Amino acid sequence: MIRVGVIGACGRMGLMVCRAVAEADDLALVAAIDRSRIGENVGALIGQPKLGIPVSDELERLLEAEAAIAIDFTHPDVVMENVRWCIDHGVHLVVGTTGITQEDLQSIEKAIADEGSETHVIVASNFALGAVLMLRFASQAIRFFPAVEIVELHHDNKADAPSGTAIATVNRLHDERSKPWRGPMPESLDGVRGGDFDGIRVHSVRLPGLVAHHEVIFGGQGQTLTIRHDSTDRSSFIPGVLMAARAVMTRPGLTVGLEPLLDLPPVG
C-alpha cells in the first residue's frame, strides 16, 4: 500500500484526486494539505467521513503521516516551494500544477542532484492520456506538415495562458519539425494572430463552460490535418494521476510528461 498525501487537497482537482486515491486498492490517502478548510475532515469532503484526515496547512504533516509520495495540484505561485520542500525531505512527488517552466524543470533537476537523487519527481502538463497521445501524433505529423498552429481552450479561471500542454506541444513541434515555416502575418487588430514561437502560432481561448481542449492544425498543399483532444470533465485526468503515483517511486530523477510511462513503440 502506497501512502499518499495531496497538496492543494481542497481545490477542485485536489478533492477529485483525494477521492480517487482513497478509493484505489493499492493507495492510501494519509494527508491533505491546503490553505483553506484547515482542520476539516477531508474524508467528509469526499464522501468518506470515516477517513478522519484533518486538512493541514503545514507540509510537515506529510512526514508525520509517513507519506511516501505527494501529489501537488496547487498554484503556480507556490508550486516550486512545495517541490523544493519535498525534495529536501525525501518525499517523492507528482506535480500536476500548471505553469512549470523550462527554467523550473532545470531547477528541479539540480535540486534532486544536490540532494543525492533520493527523491523522484514526475511533472506533467496534462494527465489526460488522450492529450499525451495527441502530442505524440502531432510530433510525427510535423515532419510532413511544417505549417502548424495551435489553439487551446480552457475555463475562464485558468491561471496561465497559454496552457502548459500548449507550451509542451510548441516545444516538441519546434524540435521535431524538418524546417521552419512562416506565413503572412497581417493584423488589422493587434494580437489577433496569437502568440508567435519561431513561426508556430498559439491561440488561447478562456470562456466559462470549457474544461481543457487542445487543437493542433497542420496545413499543406490542398489539405489540412487536425489533431484535437477534449477533456469534457476533470475526471479525465484521474487515470493519468494514479498512473504517475504508482510509477514515481520507480523512476529516479525527474520525469517530464506521462509519455515515458506508456508502453508506446519508438517513433521511427
PyMOL commands that set and color helices and strands:
alter all, ss='L'
color gray80, all
select helices_A, chain A and resi 12-23+42-45+49-51+60-64+79-88+102-114+129-141+164-176+234-250+259-261
alter helices_A, ss='H'
color red, helices_A
select strands_A, chain A and resi 2-7+27-33+55-56+69-72+92-95+121-123+147-154+195-197+200-206+212-220+223-231+254-256
alter strands_A, ss='S'
color yellow, strands_A
deselect
rebuild
show_as cartoon
